[in-house]
């Protein structure tokens, strides 16, 4: 059984009795094989040892680590055939023959809000392996550490660094004297192909992307301010000169004020070209108004829309925006209704973003960095775009802080920035094509004239 230099270095540290090890890992670096090797080594090496492997999603961990464990067992039994049959692997336990309840490796869930579910383990040769430790609650980790009463007990945490706070993150900073720490960088791993790295560079948006730094480099991201977009990027994005690489179309995006939490409504006009990672947007106008009546706001947008051929109108249709969308539809517009609390459309994006708000906000971030989004003029958009708190959930997906939470931190609703993000949730019709809306209205008028006789 061959281990990479990263795995070997960590395994050497883990072998020390009483060791405390934290491993921050990127994609495909072999952490599951390492865990399988540690489980097998503990069981075979120490009489009556107990090893607990835990995570919030233990079924996924069991399926992966248990699969790797099959290969480890086969390799060790081939090298030491006299051991074959001495240790038995079942679906939910790996144990010494005849000692199922006292000499074993066992997976167990680390459930949210139930730290006591992993308590009660005390033994000389006791080892705790915590997978995806960044997503395990500190209370649970505290209970697990509370069982390490013998000087020989070991405690190992492995995870992608999804959160900049919590016990796992502290192991690499304030608690570093207590832990031996490792970073498993996928770029340096012989198990990871160059093609995979290139794919993730494109998918995640380059080395500067927090997602790339977390999931590939296996390290905590550079942008630890907790905000999605640096202010300097926003200022540069207002100075851009956009040259659209292909046919472009007009899009108006609309965010309707709620009256209670927001004191304004916003519509933004943009020239849009391309799709997904190639989308280019030039904001040419942004209007903020105190007009709080949704129907009258729709009429105001209709009066403006006639200036733009083939215009697409996208409206946040949750809450009061629905009335605005209906009014615009009554006035003859085909409205794109935005529901950005819903999951993203594609399966790939569902794995990366919690909802459409997170998807469109990250798309805006990437476009600003790459010079594909020219922001509206003025200080408000810069203030809003540079104060979008974000995080990653336990599944490694982008999450944008809710507006209720933002208010609790003194951050006002980013209505103008929201309208910029809506451009990534709407299609467009090239402005040079025949004006479909005008043609439709003319046909309707002609039909009415015929019916009237």
Order of alpha helices (4+ residues) and beta strands (2+ residues): alpha-beta-alpha-beta-alpha-beta-beta-beta-beta-alpha-beta-alpha-beta-alpha-alpha-alpha-beta-beta-beta-alpha-beta-alpha-beta-alpha-alpha-beta-alpha-beta-beta-alpha-alpha-alpha
